Amino acid sequence: MIEVSGLTKSFKSFKKEKGIKGTLKSLVSREYTSIDAVKDVSFNIKRGEIIGYIGANGAGKSTTIKMMTGILTPTEGYVNVDGRIPYEERTENARHIGVVFGQKTQLWWDLPLGETYSILKEIYEVPDDFYEEQMKYFDQVFELSTFMDKTVRTLSLGQRMRADLAASMLHNPQVLFLDEPTIGLDVVVKERIRKAIKDMNEKYGTTIVLTTHDMSDIEELCHRIIIIDKGTLLYDGGIDKIRKDYGFERKITFDLRYDSEDEVKESLSSIYQNIDNSTQKNLRFIVQDNQAIINFNRNEISISSIMNFVLHGFNVLDFSVQDMDIEAIVKQIYTK
């Protein structure tokens, strides 16, 4: 569906020396440095996949999306979206994709929202019956009718994002590119947007590329993530795989009934007597407020050994097991 091969995008940056001398010199001759926003990135996306494309600010996410949508032309490499080269077939490519940039709107600023959709209907040649079906669905999910008569410039951020997403989905695109679609939104609006993305993917098999800083979006929507940093691909794989490869820390919280906190600490310390020195580094515990919280590396210590020790040695009222969340895993990858 989408093939990205050796994708590189370089920008020229003007280099100016300091002071008046540097300013005068720049009037006669200018020096430029080349900055690689994206460097030799390659991946493939199958039809119907929802991909999380994530990275820090300035990592190259938006630049990649702009090349995939045809806005930018690569310096090297190429992109193929459903048999089309986006930056060579911009008009035809635009008919088959939908795009939402969280910081910018595709809506007509001074027109009422309803008129905007009517114009988009004509541009994309959307059949009347399908248009009515889509608008009915958008009203159910996004409650568009409550602000359909307002001009776009008067909409709140949450209203505009819902309107933008509806506009991008109106013509039933084969591929939907979403760049920070939930940025700055409250929990209720985020849930509405996630529902619409899921519904479109399930009903029409739409391929979706999602960039976001909100890890809850990734966990809710994506089964695969691609991580980019400083223009270079760091990771490409499934959520389950990244948990297995990098999310090896686990935490067990025991609710205990005890008389002496010191006695509990002393007893828990005896766990160390049964493990080697290298493994000791991968197990930590604290005791406070009638709880024993044990952090451990599940690749080094089995959860059953910890459970057996605590359950047989203490009066346990309740317990819970928590794996590393996806945000913590991604932070760990960046740190390393």
NORCORTA-V861522 format. One record per helix or strand. SS is the DSSP state (H for helix, E for strand). FROM is the first residue (numbers start at 1). LEN is the number of residues. If there is no record, write none. Layout:
ss	from	len
SS	FROM	LEN
SS	FROM	LEN
This chain:
ss	from	len
E	2	14
H	19	10
E	31	15
E	50	5
H	61	9
E	76	6
E	84	1
H	90	5
E	97	5
E	104	1
E	112	1
H	113	11
H	128	15
H	144	3
E	151	1
H	152	3
H	157	13
E	175	5
H	187	18
E	207	5
H	215	7
E	224	6
E	232	7
H	239	8
E	249	8
H	261	14
H	277	4
E	283	6
E	291	7
H	303	11
E	316	8
H	326	10
